[in-house]
Amino acid sequence: MGAELGAYVREAFGWDADVVVSAGPRGALGQIWRLEVGPARYALKEIFGEPPSEALIEAELAFGRRAAEAGVRLPVGHPDRAGRHLLSAPGGGTWLRLYDWVDLRPVDLAARATPGELGTLLARLHRCAPAATTEPDGGPPAAWYHQVPTEQDWPQVGAPWAGRLAERVATLPELCAAVAPADPAELIVCHRDLHPENVLADPAGALVVVDWDNLGPAAPGRELARALFDWFCDGPDADLDAMRAMYEAYVRADGPGRIREAADFSMLLAGRLNFLLAQTRVALDPRAERRHREWAEREIDEALRILPAPRQLSDVLALTASR
């Protein structure tokens, strides 16, 4: 795909220099391509599935400007020479967006300062966020973040992971009893996907937020609860000391969210379970490309491993209540 893609974007963006394309990281919903255009470097994101709407792109650009003014670092997006921030990929079926390339690496979770830096970053994002009671396209807040799958939604198949899935599904009634929509009065624009692959470090160690495609309304306390687990709970053992440090840094930086009740884990639980369900469907879909099915299999394994247990939610409620 490299040569065809390079020629396509060269024409679309009006570049004079040759374009050298190499594969970068990929996620469940997209692939990053590194472009070298003379001395300049860019990140071209290939988006799988449905493209982001024009309203979502406009909301992302507007919130990105606010976040940058608040001291949050993020890659700058670029329109093509026709002013478009979204292009159809050659051959169709996927979509393209162009950003500045930033040399990034995973955040050092062992560093003592990391929980505090993450808490401060999230507080900055929440402080600068406007109120938002609808999705960027005007629809109601996405059920993905406050509605869990029913027992009937889960596949009943002989896949390698079917036994583990059934075991975890058996815990869902207790785990999901408190999941519910947030109070509309609490909703602000949130990133909604601040896991460790989307908050990275530049060569100087500064945090950079990427992948804003899921931006939309959420209660700040719910995004904070999800972030604590995304960063400091990798399986059966949560790092409660790191969670406490991140939460305290967020509060000190005047972040508006608080974690006070079981319902504040709605975004965490609904998001994790809906993602897991989506990956099981991709893995079992004979029409899906092999690369997507293989990716989904790996994601299922991880999603089952990191799905929180009721005890972990209770432990986090205890530490936040004391603050």
Secondary structure as a PSIPRED ss2 file (coil, helix, strand):
# PSIPRED VFORMAT (PSIPRED V4.0)

   1 M C   1.000  0.000  0.000
   2 G H   0.000  1.000  0.000
   3 A H   0.000  1.000  0.000
   4 E H   0.000  1.000  0.000
   5 L H   0.000  1.000  0.000
   6 G H   0.000  1.000  0.000
   7 A H   0.000  1.000  0.000
   8 Y H   0.000  1.000  0.000
   9 V H   0.000  1.000  0.000
  10 R H   0.000  1.000  0.000
  11 E H   0.000  1.000  0.000
  12 A H   0.000  1.000  0.000
  13 F H   0.000  1.000  0.000
  14 G C   1.000  0.000  0.000
  15 W C   1.000  0.000  0.000
  16 D C   1.000  0.000  0.000
  17 A C   1.000  0.000  0.000
  18 D C   1.000  0.000  0.000
  19 V E   0.000  0.000  1.000
  20 V E   0.000  0.000  1.000
  21 V E   0.000  0.000  1.000
  22 S E   0.000  0.000  1.000
  23 A E   0.000  0.000  1.000
  24 G E   0.000  0.000  1.000
  25 P E   0.000  0.000  1.000
  26 R E   0.000  0.000  1.000
  27 G C   1.000  0.000  0.000
  28 A C   1.000  0.000  0.000
  29 L C   1.000  0.000  0.000
  30 G E   0.000  0.000  1.000
  31 Q E   0.000  0.000  1.000
  32 I E   0.000  0.000  1.000
  33 W E   0.000  0.000  1.000
  34 R E   0.000  0.000  1.000
  35 L E   0.000  0.000  1.000
  36 E E   0.000  0.000  1.000
  37 V E   0.000  0.000  1.000
  38 G C   1.000  0.000  0.000
  39 P C   1.000  0.000  0.000
  40 A E   0.000  0.000  1.000
  41 R E   0.000  0.000  1.000
  42 Y E   0.000  0.000  1.000
  43 A E   0.000  0.000  1.000
  44 L E   0.000  0.000  1.000
  45 K E   0.000  0.000  1.000
  46 E E   0.000  0.000  1.000
  47 I E   0.000  0.000  1.000
  48 F E   0.000  0.000  1.000
  49 G C   1.000  0.000  0.000
  50 E C   1.000  0.000  0.000
  51 P C   1.000  0.000  0.000
  52 P C   1.000  0.000  0.000
  53 S C   1.000  0.000  0.000
  54 E H   0.000  1.000  0.000
  55 A H   0.000  1.000  0.000
  56 L H   0.000  1.000  0.000
  57 I H   0.000  1.000  0.000
  58 E H   0.000  1.000  0.000
  59 A H   0.000  1.000  0.000
  60 E H   0.000  1.000  0.000
  61 L H   0.000  1.000  0.000
  62 A H   0.000  1.000  0.000
  63 F H   0.000  1.000  0.000
  64 G H   0.000  1.000  0.000
  65 R H   0.000  1.000  0.000
  66 R H   0.000  1.000  0.000
  67 A H   0.000  1.000  0.000
  68 A H   0.000  1.000  0.000
  69 E H   0.000  1.000  0.000
  70 A C   1.000  0.000  0.000
  71 G C   1.000  0.000  0.000
  72 V C   1.000  0.000  0.000
  73 R E   0.000  0.000  1.000
  74 L C   1.000  0.000  0.000
  75 P C   1.000  0.000  0.000
  76 V C   1.000  0.000  0.000
  77 G E   0.000  0.000  1.000
  78 H E   0.000  0.000  1.000
  79 P C   1.000  0.000  0.000
  80 D C   1.000  0.000  0.000
  81 R C   1.000  0.000  0.000
  82 A C   1.000  0.000  0.000
  83 G C   1.000  0.000  0.000
  84 R C   1.000  0.000  0.000
  85 H C   1.000  0.000  0.000
  86 L C   1.000  0.000  0.000
  87 L E   0.000  0.000  1.000
  88 S E   0.000  0.000  1.000
  89 A C   1.000  0.000  0.000
  90 P C   1.000  0.000  0.000
  91 G C   1.000  0.000  0.000
  92 G C   1.000  0.000  0.000
  93 G C   1.000  0.000  0.000
  94 T E   0.000  0.000  1.000
  95 W E   0.000  0.000  1.000
  96 L E   0.000  0.000  1.000
  97 R E   0.000  0.000  1.000
  98 L E   0.000  0.000  1.000
  99 Y E   0.000  0.000  1.000
 100 D E   0.000  0.000  1.000
 101 W C   1.000  0.000  0.000
 102 V C   1.000  0.000  0.000
 103 D C   1.000  0.000  0.000
 104 L C   1.000  0.000  0.000
 105 R E   0.000  0.000  1.000
 106 P E   0.000  0.000  1.000
 107 V C   1.000  0.000  0.000
 108 D C   1.000  0.000  0.000
 109 L C   1.000  0.000  0.000
 110 A C   1.000  0.000  0.000
 111 A C   1.000  0.000  0.000
 112 R C   1.000  0.000  0.000
 113 A C   1.000  0.000  0.000
 114 T H   0.000  1.000  0.000
 115 P H   0.000  1.000  0.000
 116 G H   0.000  1.000  0.000
 117 E H   0.000  1.000  0.000
 118 L H   0.000  1.000  0.000
 119 G H   0.000  1.000  0.000
 120 T H   0.000  1.000  0.000
 121 L H   0.000  1.000  0.000
 122 L H   0.000  1.000  0.000
 123 A H   0.000  1.000  0.000
 124 R H   0.000  1.000  0.000
 125 L H   0.000  1.000  0.000
 126 H H   0.000  1.000  0.000
 127 R H   0.000  1.000  0.000
 128 C H   0.000  1.000  0.000
 129 A C   1.000  0.000  0.000
 130 P C   1.000  0.000  0.000
 131 A E   0.000  0.000  1.000
 132 A C   1.000  0.000  0.000
 133 T C   1.000  0.000  0.000
 134 T C   1.000  0.000  0.000
 135 E C   1.000  0.000  0.000
 136 P C   1.000  0.000  0.000
 137 D C   1.000  0.000  0.000
 138 G C   1.000  0.000  0.000
 139 G C   1.000  0.000  0.000
 140 P C   1.000  0.000  0.000
 141 P C   1.000  0.000  0.000
 142 A C   1.000  0.000  0.000
 143 A H   0.000  1.000  0.000
 144 W H   0.000  1.000  0.000
 145 Y H   0.000  1.000  0.000
 146 H C   1.000  0.000  0.000
 147 Q C   1.000  0.000  0.000
 148 V C   1.000  0.000  0.000
 149 P C   1.000  0.000  0.000
 150 T C   1.000  0.000  0.000
 151 E H   0.000  1.000  0.000
 152 Q H   0.000  1.000  0.000
 153 D H   0.000  1.000  0.000
 154 W C   1.000  0.000  0.000
 155 P C   1.000  0.000  0.000
 156 Q C   1.000  0.000  0.000
 157 V C   1.000  0.000  0.000
 158 G C   1.000  0.000  0.000
 159 A C   1.000  0.000  0.000
 160 P C   1.000  0.000  0.000
 161 W C   1.000  0.000  0.000
 162 A H   0.000  1.000  0.000
 163 G H   0.000  1.000  0.000
 164 R H   0.000  1.000  0.000
 165 L H   0.000  1.000  0.000
 166 A H   0.000  1.000  0.000
 167 E H   0.000  1.000  0.000
 168 R H   0.000  1.000  0.000
 169 V H   0.000  1.000  0.000
 170 A C   1.000  0.000  0.000
 171 T C   1.000  0.000  0.000
 172 L H   0.000  1.000  0.000
 173 P H   0.000  1.000  0.000
 174 E H   0.000  1.000  0.000
 175 L H   0.000  1.000  0.000
 176 C H   0.000  1.000  0.000
 177 A C   1.000  0.000  0.000
 178 A C   1.000  0.000  0.000
 179 V C   1.000  0.000  0.000
 180 A C   1.000  0.000  0.000
 181 P C   1.000  0.000  0.000
 182 A C   1.000  0.000  0.000
 183 D C   1.000  0.000  0.000
 184 P H   0.000  1.000  0.000
 185 A H   0.000  1.000  0.000
 186 E H   0.000  1.000  0.000
 187 L C   1.000  0.000  0.000
 188 I E   0.000  0.000  1.000
 189 V E   0.000  0.000  1.000
 190 C E   0.000  0.000  1.000
 191 H C   1.000  0.000  0.000
 192 R C   1.000  0.000  0.000
 193 D C   1.000  0.000  0.000
 194 L C   1.000  0.000  0.000
 195 H C   1.000  0.000  0.000
 196 P C   1.000  0.000  0.000
 197 E C   1.000  0.000  0.000
 198 N C   1.000  0.000  0.000
 199 V E   0.000  0.000  1.000
 200 L E   0.000  0.000  1.000
 201 A E   0.000  0.000  1.000
 202 D C   1.000  0.000  0.000
 203 P C   1.000  0.000  0.000
 204 A C   1.000  0.000  0.000
 205 G C   1.000  0.000  0.000
 206 A C   1.000  0.000  0.000
 207 L E   0.000  0.000  1.000
 208 V E   0.000  0.000  1.000
 209 V E   0.000  0.000  1.000
 210 V C   1.000  0.000  0.000
 211 D C   1.000  0.000  0.000
 212 W C   1.000  0.000  0.000
 213 D C   1.000  0.000  0.000
 214 N C   1.000  0.000  0.000
 215 L C   1.000  0.000  0.000
 216 G E   0.000  0.000  1.000
 217 P E   0.000  0.000  1.000
 218 A E   0.000  0.000  1.000
 219 A C   1.000  0.000  0.000
 220 P H   0.000  1.000  0.000
 221 G H   0.000  1.000  0.000
 222 R H   0.000  1.000  0.000
 223 E H   0.000  1.000  0.000
 224 L H   0.000  1.000  0.000
 225 A H   0.000  1.000  0.000
 226 R H   0.000  1.000  0.000
 227 A H   0.000  1.000  0.000
 228 L H   0.000  1.000  0.000
 229 F H   0.000  1.000  0.000
 230 D H   0.000  1.000  0.000
 231 W H   0.000  1.000  0.000
 232 F H   0.000  1.000  0.000
 233 C E   0.000  0.000  1.000
 234 D C   1.000  0.000  0.000
 235 G C   1.000  0.000  0.000
 236 P C   1.000  0.000  0.000
 237 D C   1.000  0.000  0.000
 238 A E   0.000  0.000  1.000
 239 D C   1.000  0.000  0.000
 240 L H   0.000  1.000  0.000
 241 D H   0.000  1.000  0.000
 242 A H   0.000  1.000  0.000
 243 M H   0.000  1.000  0.000
 244 R H   0.000  1.000  0.000
 245 A H   0.000  1.000  0.000
 246 M H   0.000  1.000  0.000
 247 Y H   0.000  1.000  0.000
 248 E H   0.000  1.000  0.000
 249 A H   0.000  1.000  0.000
 250 Y H   0.000  1.000  0.000
 251 V H   0.000  1.000  0.000
 252 R H   0.000  1.000  0.000
 253 A C   1.000  0.000  0.000
 254 D C   1.000  0.000  0.000
 255 G C   1.000  0.000  0.000
 256 P C   1.000  0.000  0.000
 257 G C   1.000  0.000  0.000
 258 R C   1.000  0.000  0.000
 259 I C   1.000  0.000  0.000
 260 R C   1.000  0.000  0.000
 261 E C   1.000  0.000  0.000
 262 A H   0.000  1.000  0.000
 263 A H   0.000  1.000  0.000
 264 D H   0.000  1.000  0.000
 265 F H   0.000  1.000  0.000
 266 S H   0.000  1.000  0.000
 267 M H   0.000  1.000  0.000
 268 L H   0.000  1.000  0.000
 269 L H   0.000  1.000  0.000
 270 A H   0.000  1.000  0.000
 271 G H   0.000  1.000  0.000
 272 R H   0.000  1.000  0.000
 273 L H   0.000  1.000  0.000
 274 N H   0.000  1.000  0.000
 275 F H   0.000  1.000  0.000
 276 L H   0.000  1.000  0.000
 277 L H   0.000  1.000  0.000
 278 A H   0.000  1.000  0.000
 279 Q H   0.000  1.000  0.000
 280 T H   0.000  1.000  0.000
 281 R H   0.000  1.000  0.000
 282 V H   0.000  1.000  0.000
 283 A H   0.000  1.000  0.000
 284 L C   1.000  0.000  0.000
 285 D C   1.000  0.000  0.000
 286 P C   1.000  0.000  0.000
 287 R C   1.000  0.000  0.000
 288 A C   1.000  0.000  0.000
 289 E C   1.000  0.000  0.000
 290 R H   0.000  1.000  0.000
 291 R H   0.000  1.000  0.000
 292 H H   0.000  1.000  0.000
 293 R H   0.000  1.000  0.000
 294 E H   0.000  1.000  0.000
 295 W H   0.000  1.000  0.000
 296 A H   0.000  1.000  0.000
 297 E H   0.000  1.000  0.000
 298 R H   0.000  1.000  0.000
 299 E H   0.000  1.000  0.000
 300 I H   0.000  1.000  0.000
 301 D H   0.000  1.000  0.000
 302 E H   0.000  1.000  0.000
 303 A H   0.000  1.000  0.000
 304 L H   0.000  1.000  0.000
 305 R H   0.000  1.000  0.000
 306 I H   0.000  1.000  0.000
 307 L C   1.000  0.000  0.000
 308 P C   1.000  0.000  0.000
 309 A C   1.000  0.000  0.000
 310 P H   0.000  1.000  0.000
 311 R H   0.000  1.000  0.000
 312 Q H   0.000  1.000  0.000
 313 L H   0.000  1.000  0.000
 314 S H   0.000  1.000  0.000
 315 D H   0.000  1.000  0.000
 316 V H   0.000  1.000  0.000
 317 L H   0.000  1.000  0.000
 318 A H   0.000  1.000  0.000
 319 L H   0.000  1.000  0.000
 320 T H   0.000  1.000  0.000
 321 A H   0.000  1.000  0.000
 322 S C   1.000  0.000  0.000
 323 R C   1.000  0.000  0.000
